[in-house]
């Protein structure tokens, strides 16, 4: 309340009192009123009452009535000068516009060699030496491990001696048989013994060569599973020495869960609509080599609850290694008539998702939404908005339902940032 307005109203009451009582002139009353108003700030509306006390008793009622009139006038001035509606809250808004977006899924995946070949010993013996550097590239036929060859050499010499003996015996009996000096059975037995001896000779030769374990294919070698001095056997558990991985091309294995397939048209992946397969590296960048699907399971894995898939990517520089965890970005189909809303504008509570929209009277209204996935810094909204809706994107915590705001339209950032994109909830 303005002090000048209050003083003016009070002086009116004082003037009326002085005129009725005749005790003081209006100028004197005015001077007294001014002094009292300065001495009692905020209580000047009671000044008429104080003056009325100084009048004769017969004028008290009339003075009090006039003083109350002064109080009412002062209160009216206060209401008119001090009260008022709060200013509209300035906010930034985006205008909802329906668009068509490609349907993109991002799934955690793991790389594996296009061919993962086990290196196993074909003969038993003591491992005496590892002939390669673990993790290095190897070529087919390259020696990797050496078993103790002495026993195989001895067996080979024995087989050679036996083979020579049976060969001579078979040749001698052949001449005698031609002269009919020996029976047919003796000649056949000598021939068979020679054939067995020659076969044993080949077997001992193979065993000696197999004492040096070589790479069956070219690729990247794994770590050695057995160290020098170990006894190597031909059993399943005792023969495995290492593995070789062919990583160009590289295979990337992943699976689609029920929540992933629910994002797809028809609730399933149609290989004919898969228009793009990209690989996201751990640093968020897109792998430069495009890929393609080379396997799509026709059933759901009962242990994992996912539909298993595999993609193939060129890997000439060996940038992707087997066992590495990555992300697959799968593009399939389109999403039509959807909206993009900044993530900061979306409120999530126990009832779901909502945003603040602005009506024609610039009052905010809570609007529930049906959400899709993330697209860069935005949410994809499937339902809940209509073209032209103004969505508030800032001052979210200051807004209450029905609040009046002063909106300013700003452009929407539709950049697809790979570091922020994801498959959805």
DOGUVEX-250972 format. One line per field, with one value per residue (C-alpha): residue number from 0; residue in one letter; chain; x, y, z. Coordinates in Angstrom, 3 decimals, m for minus. Layout:
REM residues N
k	[NUM	...]
r	[A	...]
c	[A	...]
xx	[X	...]
yy	[Y	...]
zz	[Z	...]
REM end
This chain:
REM residues 425
k	[0	1	2	3	4	5	6	7	8	9	10	11	12	13	14	15	16	17	18	19	20	21	22	23	24	25	26	27	28	29	30	31	32	33	34	35	36	37	38	39	40	41	42	43	44	45	46	47	48	49	50	51	52	53	54	55	56	57	58	59	60	61	62	63	64	65	66	67	68	69	70	71	72	73	74	75	76	77	78	79	80	81	82	83	84	85	86	87	88	89	90	91	92	93	94	95	96	97	98	99	100	101	102	103	104	105	106	107	108	109	110	111	112	113	114	115	116	117	118	119	120	121	122	123	124	125	126	127	128	129	130	131	132	133	134	135	136	137	138	139	140	141	142	143	144	145	146	147	148	149	150	151	152	153	154	155	156	157	158	159	160	161	162	163	164	165	166	167	168	169	170	171	172	173	174	175	176	177	178	179	180	181	182	183	184	185	186	187	188	189	190	191	192	193	194	195	196	197	198	199	200	201	202	203	204	205	206	207	208	209	210	211	212	213	214	215	216	217	218	219	220	221	222	223	224	225	226	227	228	229	230	231	232	233	234	235	236	237	238	239	240	241	242	243	244	245	246	247	248	249	250	251	252	253	254	255	256	257	258	259	260	261	262	263	264	265	266	267	268	269	270	271	272	273	274	275	276	277	278	279	280	281	282	283	284	285	286	287	288	289	290	291	292	293	294	295	296	297	298	299	300	301	302	303	304	305	306	307	308	309	310	311	312	313	314	315	316	317	318	319	320	321	322	323	324	325	326	327	328	329	330	331	332	333	334	335	336	337	338	339	340	341	342	343	344	345	346	347	348	349	350	351	352	353	354	355	356	357	358	359	360	361	362	363	364	365	366	367	368	369	370	371	372	373	374	375	376	377	378	379	380	381	382	383	384	385	386	387	388	389	390	391	392	393	394	395	396	397	398	399	400	401	402	403	404	405	406	407	408	409	410	411	412	413	414	415	416	417	418	419	420	421	422	423	424]
r	[X	X	X	X	X	X	X	X	X	X	X	X	X	X	X	X	X	X	X	X	X	X	X	X	X	X	X	X	X	X	X	X	X	X	X	X	X	X	X	X	X	X	X	X	X	X	X	X	X	X	X	X	X	X	X	X	X	X	X	X	X	X	X	X	X	X	X	X	X	X	X	X	X	X	X	X	X	X	X	X	X	X	X	X	X	X	X	X	X	X	X	X	X	X	X	X	X	X	X	X	X	X	X	X	X	X	X	X	X	X	X	X	X	X	X	X	X	X	X	X	X	X	X	X	X	X	X	X	X	X	X	X	X	X	X	X	X	X	X	X	X	X	X	X	X	X	X	X	X	X	X	X	X	X	X	X	X	X	X	X	X	X	X	X	X	X	X	X	X	X	X	X	X	X	X	X	X	X	X	X	X	X	X	X	X	X	X	X	X	X	X	X	X	X	X	X	X	X	X	X	X	X	X	X	X	X	X	X	X	X	X	X	X	X	X	X	X	X	X	X	X	X	X	X	X	X	X	X	X	X	X	X	X	X	X	X	X	X	X	X	X	X	X	X	X	X	X	X	X	X	X	X	X	X	X	X	X	X	X	X	X	X	X	X	X	X	X	X	X	X	X	X	X	X	X	X	X	X	X	X	X	X	X	X	X	X	X	X	X	X	X	X	X	X	X	X	X	X	X	X	X	X	X	X	X	X	X	X	X	X	X	X	X	X	X	X	X	X	X	X	X	X	X	X	X	X	X	X	X	X	X	X	X	X	X	X	X	X	X	X	X	X	X	X	X	X	X	X	X	X	X	X	X	X	X	X	X	X	X	X	X	X	X	X	X	X	X	X	X	X	X	X	X	X	X	X	X	X	X	X	X	X	X	X	X	X	X	X	X	X	X	X	X	X	X	X	X	X	X	X	X	X	X	X	X	X	X	X	X	X	X	X	X	X	X	X	X	X	X	X	X	X	X	X	X]
c	[A	A	A	A	A	A	A	A	A	A	A	A	A	A	A	A	A	A	A	A	A	A	A	A	A	A	A	A	A	A	A	A	A	A	A	A	A	A	A	A	A	A	A	A	A	A	A	A	A	A	A	A	A	A	A	A	A	A	A	A	A	A	A	A	A	A	A	A	A	A	A	A	A	A	A	A	A	A	A	A	A	A	A	A	A	A	A	A	A	A	A	A	A	A	A	A	A	A	A	A	A	A	A	A	A	A	A	A	A	A	A	A	A	A	A	A	A	A	A	A	A	A	A	A	A	A	A	A	A	A	A	A	A	A	A	A	A	A	A	A	A	A	A	A	A	A	A	A	A	A	A	A	A	A	A	A	A	A	A	A	A	A	A	A	A	A	A	A	A	A	A	A	A	A	A	A	A	A	A	A	A	A	A	A	A	A	A	A	A	A	A	A	A	A	A	A	A	A	A	A	A	A	A	A	A	A	A	A	A	A	A	A	A	A	A	A	A	A	A	A	A	A	A	A	A	A	A	A	A	A	A	A	A	A	A	A	A	A	A	A	A	A	A	A	A	A	A	A	A	A	A	A	A	A	A	A	A	A	A	A	A	A	A	A	A	A	A	A	A	A	A	A	A	A	A	A	A	A	A	A	A	A	A	A	A	A	A	A	A	A	A	A	A	A	A	A	A	A	A	A	A	A	A	A	A	A	A	A	A	A	A	A	A	A	A	A	A	A	A	A	A	A	A	A	A	A	A	A	A	A	A	A	A	A	A	A	A	A	A	A	A	A	A	A	A	A	A	A	A	A	A	A	A	A	A	A	A	A	A	A	A	A	A	A	A	A	A	A	A	A	A	A	A	A	A	A	A	A	A	A	A	A	A	A	A	A	A	A	A	A	A	A	A	A	A	A	A	A	A	A	A	A	A	A	A	A	A	A	A	A	A	A	A	A	A	A	A	A	A	A	A	A	A	A	A]
xx	[0.000	1.297	1.864	0.610	m2.722	m3.157	m2.306	m4.730	m7.563	m6.735	m6.669	m10.124	m11.402	m9.562	m11.005	m14.514	m13.950	m12.569	m15.432	m17.978	m16.315	m14.958	m12.030	m9.257	m8.890	m8.357	m4.772	m3.942	m5.530	m3.642	m0.339	m1.068	m2.083	1.139	3.254	1.442	1.634	5.396	5.766	3.635	4.339	1.960	m0.655	m1.743	m5.202	m5.958	m5.175	m8.815	m9.628	m6.924	m8.247	m11.773	m10.784	m9.944	m13.476	m16.388	m18.266	m21.286	m19.212	m17.367	m19.736	m19.701	m15.901	m15.499	m17.760	m15.750	m12.529	m13.777	m14.568	m10.947	m9.729	m11.851	m10.543	m6.965	m7.587	m9.072	m6.022	m3.770	m5.640	m5.491	m1.825	m0.134	m1.947	m1.687	m1.296	2.250	4.129	4.034	6.969	9.173	9.722	11.138	8.920	9.152	6.281	5.359	5.740	5.087	8.028	9.096	12.221	14.082	13.526	16.902	17.856	21.132	22.031	25.051	27.086	30.292	32.842	34.044	36.354	34.796	36.532	37.800	39.978	41.242	44.854	45.118	47.912	47.391	49.901	50.798	54.059	55.928	55.660	59.226	58.878	56.436	57.471	55.285	54.567	51.173	48.702	50.694	49.499	50.353	50.090	48.803	51.533	53.597	55.072	53.512	54.535	57.164	56.617	59.556	60.343	62.771	60.232	58.706	62.129	62.818	59.448	60.152	63.533	61.960	59.185	61.676	63.670	60.554	59.316	62.606	62.552	59.009	59.696	62.671	60.693	57.789	60.172	61.901	58.649	57.343	60.256	59.742	56.016	56.641	58.711	55.964	58.476	56.174	52.473	50.064	49.291	52.949	53.239	50.018	51.092	54.435	52.724	50.239	53.006	54.863	51.790	51.195	54.813	54.653	51.480	53.116	56.038	53.716	52.023	55.319	56.341	53.096	53.514	56.976	55.713	52.767	55.167	55.587	52.154	51.483	48.787	45.902	44.761	46.042	44.866	45.593	46.939	45.575	47.441	49.049	46.892	49.721	53.233	56.540	56.963	53.263	52.154	50.005	47.475	45.080	41.972	39.565	40.798	44.464	45.030	43.912	46.934	45.592	43.153	43.536	41.052	40.351	39.301	39.047	36.143	35.038	31.723	29.650	27.024	23.999	20.434	17.094	15.019	11.237	11.551	13.744	11.425	8.454	10.020	9.925	7.021	4.949	6.939	9.620	12.681	12.139	15.558	14.293	13.694	17.071	18.543	21.671	23.951	26.539	29.054	29.600	33.051	33.559	34.415	30.985	32.242	30.775	33.032	34.036	33.277	29.578	28.296	25.599	23.528	24.747	22.698	19.182	17.874	14.344	13.667	14.125	17.046	15.387	18.345	18.793	15.254	16.584	16.575	20.210	21.708	25.108	26.604	29.772	32.184	35.429	38.377	41.506	43.390	42.445	40.860	38.108	39.303	37.446	35.690	35.407	32.101	30.565	27.172	25.242	23.072	20.355	18.181	14.944	11.704	10.318	8.437	5.773	3.909	6.113	7.385	10.731	10.810	13.995	14.879	15.025	11.361	10.066	8.923	8.758	6.753	4.881	2.138	4.490	5.816	4.445	5.336	3.970	2.067	0.667	m2.984	m4.441	m4.546	m0.827	m1.649	0.360	m1.349	0.173	0.091	0.754	2.791	3.531	7.296	9.509	13.301	15.949	17.016	20.147	19.191	15.472	12.749	10.677	7.011	4.606	1.331	0.054	0.915	m0.741	0.651	1.224	1.322	3.703	5.904	7.782	11.481	12.827	11.754	10.176	10.493	8.970	5.786	2.497	m0.744	m2.637	0.333	0.494	3.737	5.308	6.457	9.306	9.544	13.017	14.234	14.568	17.972	17.431	21.092	21.618	24.473	25.803	27.106	23.597	21.488	20.161	17.658	15.037	13.685]
yy	[0.000	3.416	5.625	8.722	7.016	5.863	9.305	10.929	8.662	9.183	12.957	12.857	11.146	13.568	16.550	15.253	14.621	18.097	19.727	17.864	18.427	21.885	21.010	21.490	23.164	21.063	22.283	21.293	17.900	17.446	18.232	15.789	13.120	13.471	13.175	10.120	8.422	8.914	7.625	4.546	3.307	0.637	1.627	5.013	3.615	3.776	7.458	8.476	6.388	8.056	11.541	10.493	9.772	13.451	14.578	14.977	11.813	12.816	12.759	9.480	7.278	9.578	9.829	6.080	5.602	8.056	6.429	3.050	4.610	5.766	2.238	0.752	3.330	2.500	m1.258	m0.719	1.251	m1.517	m4.178	m2.116	m1.152	m4.233	m7.304	m8.764	m11.986	m13.507	m13.008	m15.799	m18.237	m18.008	m21.481	m22.975	m25.253	m27.403	m27.966	m31.625	m32.706	m36.280	m37.880	m41.255	m42.859	m46.080	m48.753	m49.218	m51.759	m51.813	m55.145	m56.234	m58.740	m60.754	m61.359	m64.806	m66.180	m67.126	m70.457	m71.514	m74.572	m76.706	m77.809	m81.341	m83.860	m87.016	m89.072	m89.229	m88.274	m85.725	m82.117	m80.848	m77.466	m74.773	m73.546	m70.431	m67.146	m67.145	m64.740	m64.364	m65.049	m68.532	m70.203	m73.633	m76.281	m74.136	m76.170	m75.235	m77.946	m80.642	m83.949	m86.167	m87.931	m90.614	m93.348	m92.675	m92.836	m96.216	m97.520	m96.290	m98.066	m101.280	m100.990	m100.328	m103.450	m105.563	m104.197	m105.016	m108.539	m109.268	m107.695	m110.045	m113.046	m112.227	m111.827	m115.185	m117.107	m115.513	m117.074	m120.434	m120.328	m119.652	m122.882	m124.597	m125.247	m123.872	m124.010	m121.256	m120.736	m120.126	m117.542	m115.776	m115.687	m114.114	m111.519	m110.591	m110.325	m107.941	m105.792	m105.555	m104.648	m101.902	m100.510	m100.499	m98.647	m95.913	m95.677	m95.234	m92.610	m90.726	m91.012	m89.540	m86.662	m86.132	m85.729	m82.240	m80.608	m78.166	m75.559	m77.095	m73.684	m70.132	m67.581	m66.070	m68.464	m68.725	m69.310	m72.676	m74.844	m77.237	m76.349	m78.078	m81.351	m82.194	m85.688	m85.439	m88.172	m88.839	m88.495	m85.552	m83.791	m84.605	m83.799	m80.154	m77.861	m74.529	m72.997	m70.997	m68.271	m67.075	m63.454	m62.126	m62.062	m61.789	m63.120	m61.268	m63.241	m61.664	m62.460	m60.643	m60.776	m60.467	m56.756	m56.243	m58.015	m56.076	m52.968	m54.551	m54.476	m57.600	m58.465	m60.395	m59.784	m60.136	m60.756	m59.290	m55.933	m55.778	m52.869	m52.318	m54.035	m51.838	m52.543	m50.112	m50.180	m49.832	m46.131	m45.516	m45.079	m46.963	m49.632	m48.566	m51.929	m52.709	m56.156	m58.614	m61.237	m64.766	m66.714	m66.353	m68.975	m70.214	m70.894	m69.265	m70.441	m71.999	m71.137	m67.514	m66.725	m65.019	m65.586	m66.141	m64.341	m63.761	m61.075	m61.119	m58.181	m57.803	m57.516	m56.996	m55.045	m57.464	m54.586	m56.843	m59.768	m62.945	m62.684	m58.878	m57.389	m54.904	m53.607	m54.415	m51.694	m53.387	m51.310	m52.949	m51.394	m47.929	m46.151	m43.894	m40.972	m40.800	m37.734	m36.734	m35.154	m34.149	m36.538	m33.636	m32.831	m36.314	m37.087	m40.695	m41.773	m44.831	m44.206	m44.074	m41.215	m37.694	m34.203	m30.703	m29.303	m25.777	m25.051	m22.120	m19.993	m20.651	m22.911	m26.114	m29.491	m32.910	m35.207	m38.984	m40.609	m44.007	m44.163	m45.996	m45.970	m43.256	m41.388	m39.419	m36.961	m37.472	m39.956	m41.469	m40.932	m43.423	m42.037	m39.180	m36.177	m34.609	m32.253	m28.748	m29.601	m27.331	m29.369	m27.635	m28.570	m26.590	m25.232	m28.655	m28.710	m25.228	m26.034	m26.988	m28.014	m24.945	m22.590	m19.766	m19.654	m17.440	m19.906	m19.427	m21.913	m23.404	m25.901	m29.595	m31.278	m34.477	m35.515	m39.247	m39.484	m43.025	m42.609	m41.838	m44.072	m47.273	m49.996	m48.957	m49.872]
zz	[0.000	m0.899	2.160	0.268	m0.506	3.094	4.467	2.065	3.171	6.855	6.481	4.956	8.078	10.350	8.505	8.930	12.636	13.260	11.411	13.492	16.859	16.360	18.605	16.113	12.793	9.727	9.382	12.949	12.499	9.272	10.982	13.797	11.290	9.374	12.500	13.734	10.299	10.267	13.803	13.184	9.673	8.501	11.133	9.798	9.076	12.828	13.053	12.760	15.792	17.874	17.054	17.806	21.420	21.901	20.954	23.353	24.175	22.162	18.998	19.690	17.713	14.750	14.873	15.089	12.071	10.050	11.174	9.968	6.619	6.515	7.327	4.524	2.071	3.072	2.705	m0.735	m1.785	m0.507	m2.452	m5.610	m5.310	m3.730	m5.093	m8.663	m10.750	m10.878	m14.157	m16.766	m16.573	m19.701	m21.241	m24.439	m26.511	m29.622	m32.010	m32.496	m36.123	m37.326	m39.154	m40.570	m39.107	m39.831	m37.228	m35.515	m32.851	m30.943	m29.363	m27.355	m29.366	m29.154	m31.880	m32.802	m35.437	m38.741	m38.164	m34.765	m35.268	m32.412	m32.548	m31.131	m30.843	m32.929	m30.929	m27.275	m25.690	m23.639	m24.852	m25.127	m26.884	m28.011	m31.472	m31.943	m30.192	m28.550	m30.137	m33.344	m36.864	m38.110	m41.513	m42.392	m41.851	m39.500	m36.578	m33.256	m30.733	m30.567	m28.767	m27.806	m31.141	m29.935	m29.358	m32.776	m34.441	m32.838	m33.959	m37.468	m37.653	m36.451	m39.002	m41.775	m40.896	m40.737	m44.039	m45.791	m44.439	m45.561	m48.923	m49.532	m48.345	m50.635	m53.598	m52.876	m52.564	m55.719	m57.681	m56.039	m56.678	m60.330	m60.380	m58.393	m55.620	m52.903	m52.378	m53.208	m49.507	m48.594	m51.361	m50.298	m46.635	m47.562	m49.739	m46.989	m44.369	m46.637	m47.151	m43.385	m42.787	m45.411	m43.812	m40.397	m41.899	m43.179	m39.773	m37.925	m40.443	m39.797	m36.031	m36.281	m38.412	m36.044	m33.138	m34.568	m34.194	m37.039	m37.713	m39.669	m41.006	m41.191	m38.640	m35.258	m32.671	m29.170	m25.961	m25.342	m23.099	m22.165	m21.086	m21.730	m19.836	m19.918	m20.893	m23.996	m24.672	m27.513	m25.359	m25.795	m22.671	m23.121	m26.779	m27.042	m27.228	m28.543	m31.052	m34.249	m35.167	m38.675	m38.149	m41.690	m42.088	m38.464	m37.208	m34.613	m32.720	m30.985	m29.957	m30.102	m26.926	m26.730	m25.875	m28.948	m31.346	m29.954	m31.506	m34.970	m37.446	m36.875	m33.736	m35.635	m37.775	m41.507	m43.131	m46.403	m44.659	m42.928	m44.865	m42.817	m40.312	m38.591	m35.863	m32.982	m31.425	m27.635	m28.114	m29.669	m33.229	m36.168	m37.661	m41.156	m42.786	m43.437	m42.572	m43.523	m41.753	m42.471	m39.905	m38.503	m36.106	m36.676	m32.983	m29.584	m27.480	m24.390	m22.156	m23.197	m24.326	m27.463	m31.197	m32.121	m35.112	m36.643	m38.852	m40.925	m41.297	m43.257	m40.874	m42.991	m40.333	m37.528	m35.617	m34.261	m32.148	m31.164	m27.813	m27.982	m26.801	m29.226	m30.322	m33.456	m35.004	m37.006	m39.339	m40.412	m41.637	m40.852	m38.091	m39.550	m37.924	m34.853	m32.993	m31.502	m28.044	m26.165	m23.367	m20.885	m21.573	m20.677	m17.128	m15.964	m12.949	m11.705	m14.268	m17.236	m19.354	m19.795	m21.015	m20.417	m23.377	m23.764	m24.560	m26.480	m23.291	m22.627	m19.680	m19.260	m19.339	m18.438	m21.484	m21.155	m23.926	m25.410	m25.879	m28.347	m28.312	m28.092	m31.205	m30.393	m27.630	m28.202	m27.345	m30.124	m29.192	m30.719	m29.365	m27.207	m29.368	m32.384	m35.032	m33.741	m30.035	m28.155	m25.807	m22.986	m22.954	m19.972	m16.555	m16.012	m12.204	m11.855	m13.761	m12.133	m13.881	m15.081	m14.743	m17.288	m19.276	m21.913	m24.630	m27.100	m29.985	m30.554	m33.227	m32.388	m32.576	m34.583	m34.785	m34.349	m31.854	m31.730	m28.200	m26.915	m29.130	m27.645	m28.286	m25.755	m22.395]
REM end
